[in-house]
Amino acid sequence: MELGGGSVVPVPLSVPVLLRLAAMATELEALTAEVESGGLDHLDDGGLLAFWQEFEGFRNRMPVVEHRVVRDAGSRDLAGRYCQPSVARLMAQTLRIPAGEAARRARAAEQLGGGVSMLGEPQAPARPALAAAQRSGQVGPEQVEVVLRGLAKVDVRGFDPVAIAAGEELLTGYAATFGPKDLQVCVDRFVDTLDPDGSRPDEELQADRRFFELRAQRDGSWRGEFRLTGTAGAKLAAVLGPLARPRVSLVTTAGGRRVEEPDPRPYPQRMHDALEEICDRLLRAGSATEWGGVPATVIVTIDEESLRSRTGGGTTTGGGRLSTAAVLGLAGQAEVVPAVLDDAGAVLTLGRRRRIASRDQTLALVARDRGCSFPGCDRPPEWCERHHIRAWIDGGLTDLDNLTLLCAYHHHHFAARGWTCRLNPDRLPEWVPPRHVDRHQKPIIDRRILAAGLREEPHAAAA
């Protein structure tokens, strides 16, 4: 399989779901041929309209299949397998659809596709009434999107879940009656009724309702809820807004053409990534605008054997547990201070070794890599981290020939996705894809690096 358009790994046609798909394709070809040969001429006006409506109902039911595809892709971490940050990004790349459309489909699948519990038991969709209406063909993707966006505005802490469920039933009925434009009016009225203070906020009411909660989950992720005052929200939006703007990436098609690929991340994911980048900046030593510094101190205790064998984990000062992989991820941009303790926990020796690239080394990396060196990534150097090609813990040196710039996403995910980096004979970083991406594992050099030298690289393909 190739991202951005290419061959797909063949699957045996004896698989029942593929047989069904092939049969549906055959029937669709037969229907198309019948219509094109004048089959509609045998219908009167009422019959033609009935056929049209029935066909639209068939079209409306199609996303039900995709909802399960999206769910299974998420549970298998298919996006991660192809080193994509999200299922929506994978969808945009492989199906060659606009980023906004991919985000809409992913959002609909999350709300209407149901799920599976930790015990493997099926779970009902988050929006059961809307899901049932789409399954029956009464509502289309556009109506689904209008209703989901409206419910998302009020399905938060502080609102009655019973009222939200009743609102879903009401709006689903409207969706089966009205087109997207008129439906939007109905949704807006429902939101205004449920949240009358939303359009004319009262400062005292805002202050009383303000809260911010953040909770660690068992899988290592974090969940939270918040309601900000107008001033706090405006400040946060001003900080995150510029960083959350959609990015346009340059990708290479199967034919070798360079085309612009819109940012497939939906707005909530872009805001999340912007917040993380702000945190990265604030954690660096010095001011938040100095990107070449060292992060603030994060103290984790871990024994040397666990660190070297990459097993077990460490403990933070707050008592939380981090896997060794997570500790190494934190150490990727931090000074490492080895300490030798006696059996009672007293410090016997304390050393300090250079782990972070110097400012001059970082500037040299910027001049060479021009930003994230991962093929096709357009992240500028200001938002990149310094990566040891041979891990420092494995004896890798903090030298230019062992360093490259990577954005936070690729720095934290490339190894798990099977990619490796090395320097070619011209001392430029090149990336070797895993076999499931390219069975020949042809090395790739990012085009920005090649363009900086005003030459084509004979040793590797460009991306």
Secondary structure, DSSP 4 states (H G I P E B T S, - for coil): --TTS-------TTSHHHHHHHHHHHHHHHHHHHHHTTGGGGS-HHHHHHHHHHHHHHHHHHHHHHHHHHHHHHHTTHHHHTT-SSHHHHHHHHHT--HHHHHHHHHHHHHHS-EE-TTS-EE--SSHHHHHHHHTTSS-HHHHHHHHHHHHHHSSTTS-HHHHHHHHHHHHHHHTTS-HHHHHHHHHHHHHHH-GGGSS--HHHHHHH-EEEEEE-TTS-EEEEEE--HHHHHHHHHHHTGGGSPP-EEEE-TTS-EEEE-----HHHHHHHHHHHHHHHHHBSS-TT-TTS-BPP--EE--HHHHHHT-SEEEETTS-EEEHHHHHHHHTTS----EEE-TTS-EEEE-----SPPHHHHHHHHHHH-S--STT----GGGEEEEESS-GGGT--SSGGGEEEEEHHHHHHTTTTT-EEEE-TTS-EEEE--TTT-TT---EE-HHHHHHTTS--TTSEE-
